[in-house]
Amino acid sequence: MADESTQSIVVDAPAARIMAVISDFPAYPEWAGAVKSTTVVSTAADGRAEQVDFVLDAGVFKDEYTLAYTWSDDGLSVEWELVKGRMQRAQNGRYLLAERDGRTEVTYTLSVQLAVPMIGLFRRKAEKMIMDIALKELKRRAEQD
């Protein structure tokens, strides 16, 4: 991914639990504040989502878009790319999980290109803010029981 932002967080949960949260797209509106709705468009033979439609409302940024997912066989990473969107020209992302003593480091990498021009510095700041919120919400969801 060219011109991307990366951020990590440590979660007090095993990787399998975190990946279960990441892959449960119908539940996103329950815990991901900006996600208003999700629809799994297609699934692979193993039942994991291949394409998902999102409706996002993050205040000043609202969008409807579709992402295509590629899941690793080891259950420790997932990558996605934009299929179509209204406000985005491109989006590439990845969650990479690394277990350490019952805890898991989650690394989130994101690159977004909006349909409207935006100075690179502001775009990277927005990406970092999106990742910070997403990682904190993911951590809270994965650690609750």
Helices and strands as residue ranges (DSSP letters): E 5-11, H 15-23, G 25-27, H 28-31, E 35-43, E 49-58, E 61-71, E 77-85, E 88-100, E 103-114, H 120-143
